[in-house]
Amino acid sequence: MNIFLIEDNAAFAGEIKIFLHKAGHEVIHVTGDLAGKRLATKRKFDFYLIGSLLPGVCALQLCREIKREIPAFPVIVLVEDKQIESKLNAFEAGCDDVLIRPFDNRELLARLNAILRRYSGKGKKPVMILRSGDLKLDLRTKTANLAGNVIMLTGREFTLLEFLMQNEGVVISRELIAEKAWFIENESGINLVGVYINALRKKIEFQGYKFVHTRTGMGYLFKQIREN
């Protein structure tokens, strides 16, 4: 697999390159200058790793540009700030995962493999469109559609809906949603789940459609129910 790494810390980038190469991956490393930015958006790689400390280049804006140009390709943003807002901003920009530096390279590889399984289904053709009754979620264009109506979602809402649809018919806890959908494992992230569940309901539940059902003390069940 060809991995594109944009990172200005040469020593840090070198460690990642060596580790991922031993795991069987090829890594193309560039710095965060304009040439690296142009290469990121013009050449297609299998995976993108974007460092957050890039002089002259906004990592989140670069993530947005990559997802706009080639939305079917996964992106991990590597951030320094441990504040939850930094992680949530990265998800809003459309990235698939966030890692806080410093991190163990084994965790990077595990996150990378988990995202690839989600994209490719372990070697099968990528499942890029999720459906639940009349609701359709396009993972390529990052758009949602319900019975012919386009639904505008934020990045966080989109990843939440994607995770719910992937687990249709299963009761999932707030803790699991926060961890698996947003990779957040603290109380603040868990509390955000309820906020975004309510926001999502307002956008996808209309004209008699109901999707997200609360199971008191257990979590949420995602299943389409059409009320006449």
DRENZA-784550 format. One record per residue (C-alpha): x, y, z; residue number from 1; residue in three letters; chain. Coordinates in steps of 0.1 Angstrom, whole numbers. Each point is the difference from the previous one (the first is absolute). Layout:
N
+-------+-------+-------+-----+-----+---+
!    xx !    yy !    zz !   k !   r ! c !
+-------+-------+-------+-----+-----+---+
!     X !     Y !     Z ! NUM ! ALA ! A !
...
+-------+-------+-------+-----+-----+---+
This chain:
228
+-------+-------+-------+-----+-----+---+
!    xx !    yy !    zz !   k !   r ! c !
+-------+-------+-------+-----+-----+---+
!     0 !     0 !     0 !   1 ! MET ! A !
!    12 !    35 !    -9 !   2 ! ASN ! A !
!    -2 !    24 !    30 !   3 ! ILE ! A !
!     4 !    38 !    -4 !   4 ! PHE ! A !
!    16 !    16 !    30 !   5 ! LEU ! A !
!     2 !    38 !     2 !   6 ! ILE ! A !
!    20 !    10 !    31 !   7 ! GLU ! A !
!    27 !    26 !     7 !   8 ! ASP ! A !
!    17 !   -19 !    28 !   9 ! ASN ! A !
!    26 !   -21 !   -19 !  10 ! ALA ! A !
!     9 !   -22 !    30 !  11 ! ALA ! A !
!   -37 !    -7 !     8 !  12 ! PHE ! A !
!    -7 !    -7 !   -36 !  13 ! ALA ! A !
!    30 !   -23 !    -3 !  14 ! GLY ! A !
!   -12 !   -22 !    29 !  15 ! GLU ! A !
!   -34 !    -3 !   -16 !  16 ! ILE ! A !
!    14 !    -9 !   -34 !  17 ! LYS ! A !
!    23 !   -27 !    15 !  18 ! ILE ! A !
!   -28 !   -15 !    21 !  19 ! PHE ! A !
!   -26 !    -1 !   -28 !  20 ! LEU ! A !
!    26 !   -13 !   -25 !  21 ! HIS ! A !
!     6 !   -30 !    23 !  22 ! LYS ! A !
!   -38 !    -5 !     1 !  23 ! ALA ! A !
!     1 !    -3 !   -38 !  24 ! GLY ! A !
!   -10 !    35 !   -11 !  25 ! HIS ! A !
!    16 !    26 !   -22 !  26 ! GLU ! A !
!     2 !    35 !    14 !  27 ! VAL ! A !
!     5 !    32 !   -20 !  28 ! ILE ! A !
!    10 !    28 !    23 !  29 ! HIS ! A !
!    -1 !    37 !    -9 !  30 ! VAL ! A !
!     2 !    32 !    21 !  31 ! THR ! A !
!   -29 !    24 !     4 !  32 ! GLY ! A !
!    11 !    24 !   -27 !  33 ! ASP ! A !
!   -21 !     9 !   -30 !  34 ! LEU ! A !
!    16 !   -27 !   -21 !  35 ! ALA ! A !
!   -10 !   -26 !    25 !  36 ! GLY ! A !
!   -35 !    14 !     2 !  37 ! LYS ! A !
!    -5 !    -1 !   -37 !  38 ! ARG ! A !
!    13 !   -36 !    -1 !  39 ! LEU ! A !
!   -25 !   -10 !    27 !  40 ! ALA ! A !
!   -30 !    12 !   -20 !  41 ! THR ! A !
!    11 !   -10 !   -35 !  42 ! LYS ! A !
!    14 !   -35 !     4 !  43 ! ARG ! A !
!   -20 !   -28 !    14 !  44 ! LYS ! A !
!    14 !   -21 !    29 !  45 ! PHE ! A !
!   -16 !   -28 !    19 !  46 ! ASP ! A !
!     2 !    18 !    33 !  47 ! PHE ! A !
!     8 !    35 !    13 !  48 ! TYR ! A !
!    18 !    10 !    32 !  49 ! LEU ! A !
!     0 !    37 !     7 !  50 ! ILE ! A !
!    21 !    17 !    27 !  51 ! GLY ! A !
!   -17 !    29 !    18 !  52 ! SER ! A !
!    31 !    22 !     4 !  53 ! LEU ! A !
!     6 !    11 !   -36 !  54 ! LEU ! A !
!    13 !    36 !    -5 !  55 ! PRO ! A !
!   -19 !    17 !   -27 !  56 ! GLY ! A !
!   -25 !   -28 !    -5 !  57 ! VAL ! A !
!   -31 !    -6 !    21 !  58 ! CYS ! A !
!    -3 !   -38 !     6 !  59 ! ALA ! A !
!   -38 !     1 !     4 !  60 ! LEU ! A !
!    -4 !    20 !   -32 !  61 ! GLN ! A !
!    23 !   -24 !   -18 !  62 ! LEU ! A !
!   -22 !   -29 !    13 !  63 ! CYS ! A !
!   -31 !    18 !   -14 !  64 ! ARG ! A !
!    17 !     4 !   -34 !  65 ! GLU ! A !
!    10 !   -37 !    -1 !  66 ! ILE ! A !
!   -35 !   -11 !     9 !  67 ! LYS ! A !
!   -15 !    24 !   -25 !  68 ! ARG ! A !
!    22 !   -12 !   -28 !  69 ! GLU ! A !
!     2 !   -38 !     8 !  70 ! ILE ! A !
!   -26 !    -6 !    27 !  71 ! PRO ! A !
!     3 !   -38 !    -2 !  72 ! ALA ! A !
!    36 !     0 !    14 !  73 ! PHE ! A !
!     5 !    -1 !    38 !  74 ! PRO ! A !
!    18 !    27 !    20 !  75 ! VAL ! A !
!    15 !     0 !    35 !  76 ! ILE ! A !
!    10 !    33 !    16 !  77 ! VAL ! A !
!    28 !     0 !    26 !  78 ! LEU ! A !
!    -6 !    27 !    26 !  79 ! VAL ! A !
!    20 !    14 !    29 !  80 ! GLU ! A !
!   -28 !    16 !    20 !  81 ! ASP ! A !
!   -18 !   -24 !    24 !  82 ! LYS ! A !
!   -30 !    23 !     3 !  83 ! GLN ! A !
!   -32 !   -17 !   -13 !  84 ! ILE ! A !
!    -7 !    30 !   -22 !  85 ! GLU ! A !
!    31 !    -8 !   -21 !  86 ! SER ! A !
!   -12 !   -35 !    -7 !  87 ! LYS ! A !
!   -35 !    10 !    -7 !  88 ! LEU ! A !
!    12 !    27 !   -24 !  89 ! ASN ! A !
!    20 !   -26 !   -19 !  90 ! ALA ! A !
!   -31 !   -22 !    -3 !  91 ! PHE ! A !
!   -20 !    30 !   -12 !  92 ! GLU ! A !
!    26 !     4 !   -27 !  93 ! ALA ! A !
!    -8 !   -35 !   -12 !  94 ! GLY ! A !
!    29 !   -21 !    12 !  95 ! CYS ! A !
!    -6 !   -36 !     9 !  96 ! ASP ! A !
!    20 !    -1 !    32 !  97 ! ASP ! A !
!    21 !    22 !    23 !  98 ! VAL ! A !
!    31 !   -10 !    19 !  99 ! LEU ! A !
!    15 !    21 !    28 ! 100 ! ILE ! A !
!    38 !     3 !     0 ! 101 ! ARG ! A !
!    20 !   -16 !    13 ! 102 ! PRO ! A !
!   -15 !   -34 !    -7 ! 103 ! PHE ! A !
!    12 !   -36 !    -3 ! 104 ! ASP ! A !
!     5 !    -9 !   -37 ! 105 ! ASN ! A !
!   -18 !   -33 !     7 ! 106 ! ARG ! A !
!   -31 !    20 !     8 ! 107 ! GLU ! A !
!     4 !    19 !   -33 ! 108 ! LEU ! A !
!     2 !   -33 !   -19 ! 109 ! LEU ! A !
!   -31 !   -13 !    18 ! 110 ! ALA ! A !
!   -20 !    31 !    -8 ! 111 ! ARG ! A !
!    12 !    -1 !   -36 ! 112 ! LEU ! A !
!   -10 !   -37 !    -4 ! 113 ! ASN ! A !
!   -34 !     6 !    17 ! 114 ! ALA ! A !
!    -8 !    28 !   -24 ! 115 ! ILE ! A !
!    11 !   -20 !   -30 ! 116 ! LEU ! A !
!   -23 !   -29 !    10 ! 117 ! ARG ! A !
!   -28 !    25 !     2 ! 118 ! ARG ! A !
!     8 !    13 !   -35 ! 119 ! TYR ! A !
!     8 !   -32 !   -18 ! 120 ! SER ! A !
!   -18 !   -28 !    19 ! 121 ! GLY ! A !
!    32 !   -21 !     3 ! 122 ! LYS ! A !
!     8 !    -2 !   -37 ! 123 ! GLY ! A !
!   -35 !     2 !   -14 ! 124 ! LYS ! A !
!   -12 !    29 !   -21 ! 125 ! LYS ! A !
!    -4 !    31 !    22 ! 126 ! PRO ! A !
!   -35 !     5 !    14 ! 127 ! VAL ! A !
!    -3 !    38 !    -7 ! 128 ! MET ! A !
!   -38 !     3 !     3 ! 129 ! ILE ! A !
!   -19 !   -10 !    32 ! 130 ! LEU ! A !
!   -38 !    -4 !    -1 ! 131 ! ARG ! A !
!   -26 !    -4 !    26 ! 132 ! SER ! A !
!   -35 !    -1 !   -15 ! 133 ! GLY ! A !
!    -5 !    34 !   -17 ! 134 ! ASP ! A !
!    32 !    15 !    15 ! 135 ! LEU ! A !
!    32 !     0 !   -21 ! 136 ! LYS ! A !
!    35 !    10 !    12 ! 137 ! LEU ! A !
!    26 !     5 !   -27 ! 138 ! ASP ! A !
!    35 !    -4 !    15 ! 139 ! LEU ! A !
!    17 !    13 !   -32 ! 140 ! ARG ! A !
!   -18 !    34 !    -2 ! 141 ! THR ! A !
!    -7 !     2 !    37 ! 142 ! LYS ! A !
!   -37 !     6 !    -7 ! 143 ! THR ! A !
!   -33 !   -14 !    14 ! 144 ! ALA ! A !
!   -33 !    -3 !   -16 ! 145 ! ASN ! A !
!   -34 !   -10 !    14 ! 146 ! LEU ! A !
!   -28 !    -9 !   -24 ! 147 ! ALA ! A !
!    13 !    25 !   -26 ! 148 ! GLY ! A !
!     8 !    27 !    25 ! 149 ! ASN ! A !
!    37 !    11 !     4 ! 150 ! VAL ! A !
!    11 !     2 !    36 ! 151 ! ILE ! A !
!    28 !    24 !    10 ! 152 ! MET ! A !
!    22 !   -15 !    27 ! 153 ! LEU ! A !
!    31 !    13 !    18 ! 154 ! THR ! A !
!    31 !   -22 !     1 ! 155 ! GLY ! A !
!    -8 !   -12 !    35 ! 156 ! ARG ! A !
!   -36 !    -7 !    -9 ! 157 ! GLU ! A !
!    11 !   -20 !   -30 ! 158 ! PHE ! A !
!    23 !   -23 !    18 ! 159 ! THR ! A !
!   -26 !    -5 !    27 ! 160 ! LEU ! A !
!   -26 !   -10 !   -26 ! 161 ! LEU ! A !
!    25 !   -22 !   -18 ! 162 ! GLU ! A !
!     7 !   -19 !    32 ! 163 ! PHE ! A !
!   -37 !    -4 !     9 ! 164 ! LEU ! A !
!    -8 !   -13 !   -35 ! 165 ! MET ! A !
!    29 !   -25 !     1 ! 166 ! GLN ! A !
!   -16 !   -13 !    32 ! 167 ! ASN ! A !
!   -36 !     0 !   -10 ! 168 ! GLU ! A !
!   -22 !   -21 !    22 ! 169 ! GLY ! A !
!    25 !    -1 !    29 ! 170 ! VAL ! A !
!    -3 !    19 !    33 ! 171 ! VAL ! A !
!    32 !    19 !     4 ! 172 ! ILE ! A !
!    11 !    20 !    31 ! 173 ! SER ! A !
!    10 !    37 !     1 ! 174 ! ARG ! A !
!    35 !   -11 !    10 ! 175 ! GLU ! A !
!     4 !   -23 !   -30 ! 176 ! LEU ! A !
!   -13 !    27 !   -23 ! 177 ! ILE ! A !
!    24 !    26 !    13 ! 178 ! ALA ! A !
!    30 !   -25 !    -2 ! 179 ! GLU ! A !
!    -8 !   -16 !   -34 ! 180 ! LYS ! A !
!   -15 !    29 !   -19 ! 181 ! ALA ! A !
!    22 !    29 !    13 ! 182 ! TRP ! A !
!    28 !   -19 !    18 ! 183 ! PHE ! A !
!    -8 !    20 !    32 ! 184 ! ILE ! A !
!     3 !   -18 !    33 ! 185 ! GLU ! A !
!    -7 !    26 !    26 ! 186 ! ASN ! A !
!   -31 !    13 !    18 ! 187 ! GLU ! A !
!    -3 !    31 !   -22 ! 188 ! SER ! A !
!    -1 !   -21 !   -31 ! 189 ! GLY ! A !
!   -26 !   -23 !    14 ! 190 ! ILE ! A !
!   -22 !    29 !    10 ! 191 ! ASN ! A !
!     2 !    13 !   -36 ! 192 ! LEU ! A !
!   -16 !   -31 !   -13 ! 193 ! VAL ! A !
!   -34 !    10 !    13 ! 194 ! GLY ! A !
!     4 !    35 !   -14 ! 195 ! VAL ! A !
!     8 !   -12 !   -35 ! 196 ! TYR ! A !
!   -26 !   -28 !     1 ! 197 ! ILE ! A !
!   -27 !    27 !     5 ! 198 ! ASN ! A !
!    15 !    22 !   -27 ! 199 ! ALA ! A !
!     1 !   -30 !   -24 ! 200 ! LEU ! A !
!   -36 !    -9 !     8 ! 201 ! ARG ! A !
!   -12 !    35 !    -9 ! 202 ! LYS ! A !
!    17 !    -4 !   -34 ! 203 ! LYS ! A !
!   -10 !   -35 !   -10 ! 204 ! ILE ! A !
!   -33 !    -6 !    17 ! 205 ! GLU ! A !
!   -28 !    17 !   -18 ! 206 ! PHE ! A !
!   -31 !    -8 !   -20 ! 207 ! GLN ! A !
!    -7 !   -30 !    23 ! 208 ! GLY ! A !
!    35 !   -15 !    -1 ! 209 ! TYR ! A !
!    16 !   -11 !    32 ! 210 ! LYS ! A !
!    35 !   -15 !     1 ! 211 ! PHE ! A !
!    17 !     5 !    34 ! 212 ! VAL ! A !
!   -18 !   -16 !    29 ! 213 ! HIS ! A !
!    11 !     4 !    36 ! 214 ! THR ! A !
!     4 !   -30 !    22 ! 215 ! ARG ! A !
!     0 !    14 !    36 ! 216 ! THR ! A !
!    31 !   -10 !    19 ! 217 ! GLY ! A !
!    15 !   -19 !   -30 ! 218 ! MET ! A !
!     5 !    24 !   -29 ! 219 ! GLY ! A !
!   -15 !     4 !   -35 ! 220 ! TYR ! A !
!   -15 !   -23 !   -26 ! 221 ! LEU ! A !
!     2 !    11 !   -37 ! 222 ! PHE ! A !
!   -29 !   -13 !   -21 ! 223 ! LYS ! A !
!   -24 !    16 !   -24 ! 224 ! GLN ! A !
!   -36 !     2 !    11 ! 225 ! ILE ! A !
!   -25 !    17 !   -22 ! 226 ! ARG ! A !
!   -30 !    15 !    18 ! 227 ! GLU ! A !
!   -31 !     3 !   -22 ! 228 ! ASN ! A !
+-------+-------+-------+-----+-----+---+
